[in-house]
Amino acid sequence: MSLIMAELEKCEANVLDIGQALIHEQLALGILVEVVTAPSTEAVLQDTMAKIEAKGFGIKIEPVNAEQYEHWLAGKNKSRFSITLLARRISAHHLAGVTQILHQFELNIDKMERLSGRVPFDDVDSQNAKACVEFLVSARNEQAVADGEKIRDAFFQLASEIDADIAFQEDNLFRRTRRLVCFDMDSTLIEAEVIDELAKAAGVGEQVADITERAMRGELDFAASFTERLALLEGLDESVLEQIANGLKLTEGCEKLIATLRRYGFKTAILSGGFTYFGDYLRDKLGFDYVYANQLDIQHGKLTGQVKGVIIDGAEKARLLTDIANREGIELQQVVAVGDGANDLPMLSKAGLGIAFRAKPLVKEQAEHAISTLGLDGILYLMGYRDREI
């Protein structure tokens, strides 16, 4: 770099564009320059080439005419997108599928980068492995990318075929300025539906689990099914709540994700159709800023089979997300929402980045983005973070 710049300085060159990449000890450097002292240009460039080649580097110099330069300038107005590919391991098969879709919709790869860390040779087959490659692309043909849903559907179909997750996002300012992340709790932050665990303790486990599954698939109205399930818990001793809380298993990547978000100053919230007892438990354990869930009605040490106040259903989750964003002075485009059930869809659609996490098929189909192959910390990749920053 220093040698090249010293030579270009002799031509009084202005640097119009520059980029560099180092991949496996191979350096690639590209520079677009405007030469001021044109008469001496050819001699200087020939001398520059000789000096660089003498040091073992390859160099190629090409003139750029006015038409080519104007075409380059026009590129600043192109639509730009990011495509995030996530899998336990990324193969050539994965990349071939992604690049075929990019070709189909006339998208140029401006930059491609691995966001995940380097995998040791003796760990490549680990079941806990994770890999992520991010593509930053621009449109060659604006008409070809006019229908974003069509592109998203193509990536969704590919992801289901190659056992990977692929997120397609507009590469705008909001993507890099997220400030609030809202989570569902059951089967998202924790690997359980708490109401099912309470039902097992009450001896009505199978009955309640069947209703829960149908509600999460969107086959039943959430509020009605919630009331029906809750009524079956009447008489359960409140001491069971602590036992279940102490046995809850956090979802893979949960602690890492929340710790990273807190370190970078994000606000975090639990918006759950579950219960405040368990939401508060997670808040104390992990440090959430907000917890909204259903408050169990307990009298004389026993559950009454009812809750106090408004039931937190899908519509209420969306309202709470909006309310928190307004309270914190955060645009909805700066909000991330994560959930797995049909009752999470309203808040996923409200957020600038809505993610269906290990979700039911109906939810994956209707959400703009989905993660099924990695843990919760995979969300950081969709937000543009690299492993070395986590």
C-alpha positions in Angstrom: 0.0 0.0 0.0 2.7 2.5 1.0 4.7 1.8 -2.2 1.6 2.3 -4.4 0.6 5.5 -2.8 4.1 6.9 -2.9 4.1 6.3 -6.7 0.6 7.7 -7.2 1.6 10.8 -5.3 3.9 11.7 -8.1 0.9 12.0 -10.4 -1.0 14.1 -7.9 -3.6 11.3 -7.9 -7.0 11.7 -6.1 -8.3 8.4 -4.7 -12.0 8.0 -5.7 -12.6 4.5 -4.4 -10.5 1.9 -2.5 -11.1 -1.5 -1.1 -8.9 -4.3 0.3 -9.4 -7.9 1.4 -7.1 -10.4 3.1 -8.1 -14.0 2.6 -5.8 -16.8 3.8 -2.7 -14.6 3.5 -3.7 -13.5 0.0 -4.1 -9.7 -0.3 -6.4 -8.1 -2.9 -6.4 -4.3 -3.3 -8.4 -2.3 -5.7 -8.1 1.5 -6.2 -9.9 3.9 -8.5 -7.9 7.1 -9.0 -8.1 10.4 -10.8 -4.7 11.4 -12.2 -4.1 15.2 -12.2 -0.7 15.4 -13.9 -1.7 13.4 -17.0 1.4 13.9 -19.1 3.7 11.9 -16.8 1.1 9.3 -16.0 2.2 6.5 -18.3 5.8 6.6 -17.3 4.9 6.7 -13.6 2.5 3.8 -13.9 5.0 1.7 -15.8 7.6 2.4 -13.1 5.0 1.6 -10.4 4.2 -1.8 -12.1 7.9 -2.7 -12.3 8.5 -1.9 -8.6 5.5 -3.8 -7.4 6.2 -6.9 -9.6 9.8 -6.9 -8.4 8.4 -7.5 -4.9 6.4 -10.5 -6.0 3.0 -8.9 -6.4 0.8 -9.0 -9.4 -0.7 -5.7 -10.7 -3.2 -4.8 -13.4 -3.9 -1.2 -14.5 -7.0 -0.4 -16.6 -8.1 3.1 -17.9 -11.6 4.2 -17.0 -13.4 6.3 -19.6 -16.1 8.9 -18.9 -19.0 6.5 -19.7 -17.7 3.9 -17.3 -17.2 6.5 -14.6 -20.7 7.8 -14.9 -22.0 4.2 -14.7 -20.0 3.8 -11.4 -21.5 7.0 -10.0 -25.0 5.9 -10.8 -24.4 2.8 -8.7 -24.9 4.8 -5.5 -28.6 4.8 -6.2 -29.0 1.1 -6.6 -31.2 -0.9 -4.2 -29.0 -2.8 -1.7 -29.7 -5.8 0.4 -28.1 -8.2 2.8 -28.5 -12.0 2.6 -27.5 -13.9 5.7 -26.8 -17.7 5.4 -26.8 -19.7 8.6 -26.2 -23.4 9.2 -24.3 -25.7 11.4 -21.8 -26.1 8.6 -21.8 -24.3 5.3 -21.1 -26.3 2.2 -20.5 -25.5 -1.5 -24.1 -26.8 -2.0 -25.4 -24.0 0.2 -23.5 -21.3 -1.5 -24.4 -22.6 -5.0 -28.1 -22.4 -4.1 -27.8 -18.8 -2.8 -25.7 -17.6 -5.7 -28.2 -19.1 -8.2 -31.0 -17.0 -6.7 -28.8 -13.9 -6.8 -28.2 -14.6 -10.5 -31.9 -15.2 -11.1 -32.8 -11.8 -9.6 -29.8 -9.9 -11.1 -28.2 -9.1 -7.8 -24.4 -8.4 -7.7 -22.3 -9.4 -4.8 -20.6 -6.3 -3.5 -19.1 -7.9 -0.5 -19.1 -11.4 1.0 -17.9 -12.1 4.6 -17.9 -14.9 7.1 -19.4 -13.6 10.4 -18.9 -16.8 12.3 -15.6 -17.6 14.0 -12.9 -19.9 12.6 -13.6 -23.6 13.3 -10.7 -25.7 14.6 -9.9 -28.6 12.3 -10.7 -31.1 15.1 -14.1 -29.5 15.7 -15.6 -29.3 12.3 -18.1 -32.1 13.0 -19.3 -30.8 16.3 -23.0 -30.8 16.8 -22.7 -27.4 18.4 -20.9 -25.9 15.4 -22.4 -22.8 13.8 -21.5 -21.0 10.6 -22.7 -17.8 8.9 -21.8 -16.0 5.7 -23.2 -12.5 4.9 -23.7 -11.2 1.4 -24.1 -7.5 0.7 -25.6 -7.2 -2.7 -26.9 -4.5 -5.1 -29.4 -4.6 -7.9 -28.3 -4.6 -11.5 -31.9 -4.3 -12.6 -34.4 -2.5 -10.3 -37.4 -4.2 -11.9 -36.0 -7.6 -11.1 -36.0 -6.7 -7.3 -39.2 -4.7 -7.3 -41.1 -7.7 -5.7 -39.2 -8.3 -2.5 -41.7 -11.0 -1.4 -40.8 -13.0 -4.5 -37.1 -13.0 -3.6 -37.9 -13.8 0.0 -40.0 -16.7 -1.0 -37.3 -18.1 -3.3 -34.8 -18.0 -0.4 -37.4 -19.5 2.0 -37.9 -22.5 -0.4 -34.2 -22.9 -0.8 -33.6 -22.9 3.0 -36.1 -25.7 3.5 -34.3 -27.8 0.8 -30.7 -27.3 2.1 -31.4 -27.4 5.9 -30.2 -23.8 6.4 -31.6 -20.4 7.3 -31.5 -17.5 4.9 -32.5 -14.0 5.8 -33.1 -11.4 3.1 -33.1 -7.8 4.3 -33.0 -4.3 2.9 -29.5 -2.9 3.7 -30.7 0.3 5.2 -29.8 2.5 8.2 -32.3 0.8 10.5 -30.6 -2.5 10.0 -27.5 -1.2 11.7 -29.3 0.8 14.4 -31.6 -1.7 16.2 -32.2 -0.7 19.8 -34.9 -2.8 21.3 -35.4 -6.6 21.2 -38.7 -8.2 22.4 -39.0 -11.9 23.1 -41.7 -14.5 23.6 -40.8 -16.6 26.5 -42.1 -20.2 26.3 -40.3 -22.3 23.6 -38.3 -19.3 22.7 -36.2 -18.2 25.7 -36.8 -21.5 27.5 -37.2 -25.0 26.1 -40.7 -25.5 27.6 -44.3 -24.4 27.6 -44.7 -23.6 31.3 -48.4 -24.1 31.2 -47.8 -27.7 30.1 -45.3 -28.2 33.0 -47.9 -26.9 35.4 -50.5 -29.2 33.9 -48.3 -32.2 34.4 -48.0 -31.3 38.0 -51.8 -31.0 38.2 -52.3 -34.4 36.5 -53.8 -32.9 33.3 -50.7 -32.8 31.2 -51.8 -34.6 28.0 -55.1 -32.7 27.9 -53.5 -29.3 28.3 -50.5 -30.1 26.0 -52.9 -31.0 23.1 -54.7 -27.6 23.5 -51.4 -25.7 23.7 -50.1 -27.3 20.5 -53.2 -26.5 18.6 -53.2 -22.9 19.8 -49.5 -22.4 18.8 -50.3 -23.8 15.4 -53.0 -21.2 15.0 -55.9 -23.7 15.0 -57.5 -22.2 18.2 -58.1 -18.7 19.4 -55.3 -18.0 21.9 -57.3 -16.3 24.6 -60.1 -18.9 24.6 -57.7 -21.8 24.6 -55.6 -20.1 27.4 -58.7 -19.7 29.6 -59.7 -23.3 29.0 -56.2 -24.6 29.9 -55.8 -22.4 32.9 -59.1 -23.6 34.4 -57.7 -27.1 34.5 -55.0 -25.9 36.9 -57.4 -24.9 39.7 -56.3 -26.1 43.1 -52.6 -26.6 42.2 -50.3 -25.7 45.1 -48.2 -22.5 44.4 -45.1 -24.2 45.7 -45.0 -26.0 42.3 -44.1 -22.7 40.6 -40.7 -22.5 42.3 -39.9 -26.1 41.5 -40.7 -25.6 37.8 -38.7 -22.3 37.6 -35.6 -23.9 39.1 -35.8 -26.7 36.5 -36.3 -24.5 33.4 -33.7 -25.1 30.7 -32.7 -22.0 28.7 -32.7 -22.3 25.0 -29.3 -22.7 23.2 -27.5 -19.4 22.9 -30.0 -17.5 25.2 -27.5 -16.4 27.8 -24.9 -15.3 25.2 -27.5 -13.3 23.2 -28.9 -11.4 26.2 -25.4 -10.7 27.6 -24.3 -9.3 24.3 -27.4 -7.2 23.8 -27.0 -5.7 27.3 -23.3 -5.0 26.7 -24.1 -3.1 23.5 -26.9 -1.1 25.3 -30.0 -2.7 23.8 -33.3 -2.6 25.7 -34.8 -6.1 26.1 -38.3 -7.2 26.9 -40.2 -10.4 27.6 -43.7 -10.2 26.0 -45.3 -13.6 27.0 -48.6 -15.4 26.9 -47.1 -17.3 29.9 -46.9 -16.1 33.5 -45.1 -13.3 35.3 -43.7 -15.6 37.9 -41.4 -17.2 35.3 -40.8 -14.0 33.4 -39.6 -12.3 36.6 -37.4 -15.3 37.2 -35.7 -14.8 33.8 -35.5 -11.1 34.4 -33.6 -11.6 37.6 -31.4 -14.3 36.1 -30.5 -12.6 32.8 -31.3 -8.9 33.2 -34.3 -8.0 31.0 -35.5 -4.5 31.2 -39.3 -5.2 30.7 -41.5 -8.2 31.6 -45.1 -8.5 30.5 -47.0 -11.7 31.0 -50.1 -13.1 32.7 -50.3 -12.9 36.5 -51.7 -16.0 38.1 -54.4 -15.6 40.6 -53.4 -17.4 43.8 -55.6 -17.6 46.9 -54.7 -19.4 50.1 -51.6 -20.9 48.5 -53.6 -22.4 45.6 -54.1 -21.5 41.9 -57.6 -20.5 41.2 -57.5 -21.3 37.5 -57.7 -17.7 36.5 -55.4 -14.7 35.9 -55.5 -11.1 37.1 -56.0 -8.4 34.5 -55.9 -8.6 30.7 -54.8 -11.8 29.0 -51.5 -11.3 27.0 -52.5 -12.5 23.6 -51.1 -11.7 20.1 -52.8 -8.3 19.8 -51.6 -7.3 23.3 -48.1 -8.3 22.6 -48.1 -6.0 19.5 -49.5 -3.2 21.6 -46.9 -3.6 24.3 -44.1 -3.7 21.8 -45.3 -0.4 20.4 -45.8 1.1 23.8 -42.2 0.2 25.0 -40.7 1.6 21.7 -42.6 4.8 22.2 -41.6 5.1 25.8 -37.9 4.6 24.9 -38.1 6.9 21.9 -37.3 4.1 19.5 -38.7 3.7 15.9 -40.5 0.5 15.2 -38.0 -0.1 12.4 -35.3 -0.3 15.1 -37.2 -3.1 17.0 -36.4 -6.8 16.8 -39.1 -9.3 17.8 -38.6 -13.0 18.3 -41.2 -15.7 18.9 -42.3 -19.2 17.9 -46.2 -19.3 18.0 -49.1 -18.0 16.1 -49.8 -15.5 18.9 -46.4 -13.9 18.2 -47.2 -13.0 14.5 -48.7 -9.6 15.4 -45.6 -8.4 17.2 -43.3 -10.0 14.5 -45.1 -8.0 11.9 -44.8 -4.8 13.9 -41.1 -5.0 14.4 -38.5 -3.8 11.8 -36.9 -7.3 12.1 -39.4 -10.1 13.0 -37.9 -13.5 13.5 -39.7 -16.8 13.8 -37.5 -18.9 16.1 -37.8 -22.7 15.8 -41.3 -21.9 14.9 -44.4 -23.8 13.8 -44.8 -24.1 10.0 -47.6 -21.5 9.8 -45.4 -19.0 11.7 -42.3 -19.6 9.6 -44.4 -19.1 6.4 -45.9 -15.8 7.6 -42.9 -14.3 9.3 -40.4 -12.4 7.2 -37.4 -14.2 8.8 -36.8 -17.5 10.5 -34.1 -19.3 12.4 -34.4 -23.0 12.9 -30.9 -24.4 12.5 -28.9 -22.4 15.2 -29.5 -21.2 18.7 -30.9 -17.8 19.8 -27.5 -16.2 19.4 -27.8 -16.7 15.7 -30.0 -13.6 15.8 -26.8 -11.6 16.3 -25.8 -12.6 12.8 -29.0 -11.2 11.3 -28.2 -8.0 13.1 -24.8 -7.9 11.4 -22.6 -8.9 14.3 -19.5 -11.0 13.9 -18.3 -13.6 16.4 -15.3 -11.5 17.3 -17.6 -8.7 18.4 -19.7 -11.0 20.6 
